[in-house]
Amino acid sequence: MKHQIFGKKSGLRVSNVVLGTGNFGTAWPFGSTLDEAKLIFDNYANAGGNFIDTADGYQAGQSEMYLSEFLASERDHFVVASKYSTGGNHIQSTGNSRRTMMLAVEQSLKRLKTDRLDLYWVHLADEQTPIEEIVRGLDDLVKAGKINYAGFSNFPAWRIATASLMADLRGWSPIIGIQVEYNLIERTAERELLPMAEAHGLGVAFWSPLAGGTLTGKYRNEKSDPDSRKALGGGVLIKDASGEREIAILETLDTIAKEIGSPIIDVALAWVRQKHDETSLSTATIIGPRNVRQLDANLASLNTVLTKEHMLALNEISKFSLGSPHEIIKASQGSIFGRGSGQIEIKYPVL
C-alpha cells in the first residue's frame, strides 16, 4: 500500500486506501459484528493502511465505539477521521450549525476514547448554515486541539471553494480535503468538484468506488427490487445496473478482466486509482468491507495496473455529458482562441 501527503494544504501522511467503517456495527440492517470488524481492522493495518474513516451516524455510533477498542494503544499510528451532520435523531443534533458541530465532536471523541481527531469532515450539506459559521467553527476546533484538520463531504463545489478561500484569506485553519462519490457509473464529480479540488490543492477521498457493489458484477442481470435495495442502502448507495450505459460499463469491465486474468472488482478499483494520475490531485480510495473476504478482494486490486488502452476504453464507455457551460465552452474553442485555436495546449482541467 502506498502512502502520500493528503493534498497541498497539509503535511498529513495517509495511505492511498482508506478503511471506511460504515459497516462496523449491527444497528443498521447490514453490518459487521465486533469480532468480524476487528479482523477487518487488523488485516487492513497489517497490509499497511493507516487512514480510518468513520462518522457519528454510522451504525448509530457503534462504528466509533468499535474503533475505540481497536485503536487503543495504537492510536498514534493511525489517521482517524470522523464526520458530523447526521448523527443525531432530533432537530438540534443534526445539520451543519456550530451548535451541532461542537456537540457532535465531543460525543465522537467520547465514543472513540481519544482526545483529538486527525481529520473532521462536515458530512452532508444542510443548505442552510452559513459557510462562514462552519469554517469559523472548524478553525476554533483546531485551535482548541479537538481536531487537527478539516474537510467537506457531499458539498457543492462552489461552497467548498468559498470555504477554502475564506479560510486562506482570514488566516483560519485551512480546508485540506473533500470526500466525493466517484466510480465508473458516477463520474459527475469531474464537472466541478475535482477541478475545484485541484485548483485549491485539496486532497480527495473517493467513496463508493464500486457503486455500492454494482461494479463487482453481483447485481448484473438482476432486476432491481426497491425494498431490498433500500434495506441495503440502495437507491443512493447501490447504483442501478439495468441501464444501457451501466450494462456497457460492466461488459467492458468483464472483457478487460478476462484479458488480464483478474476479477472485475480489480479493474473497477484500478480505474479509480489511476484515473487522475496525470493531474496534480492527491487521491485516496475509501473501501467499506463488511467481512474479511470483501477486504481481501479490495486489497488484491492493488496489484492490478491497467494499460493506457484499458483506461481509454473505460473512459469512453463511461463518458457522460458535462452539461452547461462546459459543453458550450468545449464547442466554442474556435471562438475563444481565434486564430490560435489548435495551437494552444490545454492542460486544465484534465477530465
Buried (B, 14 or more C-beta within 10 A) or exposed (E): EEBBBBBBBBEBEBBBBBBBBBBBBBEBEEBBEBEBBBBBBEBBBEBBBBBBBBBBBBBBBBBBBBBBEBBEEEBEEBBBBBBBBBBBEEEEBBBBBBBBBBBBBEBBBEBBBBEBBBBBBBBBBBEEBEBEBBBBBBBBBBEEEBBBBBBBBBBBBEBBBBBBEBBBEEEBBBBBBBBBBBBBBBBBBBBBBBBBBBBBBBBBBBBBBBBBBBBBBEBBEEEEEEEEBBEBBBEEBBBBBEEEEBEEBBEBBBBBBEEBEBBBBBBBBBBBBBBBEEBEBBBBBBBBBBBBEBBEBBBBBBEBEBEEEBBEBBBEBBEEEBEEEBEEEEEEBEEEEEEEEEEEEEEEBBB
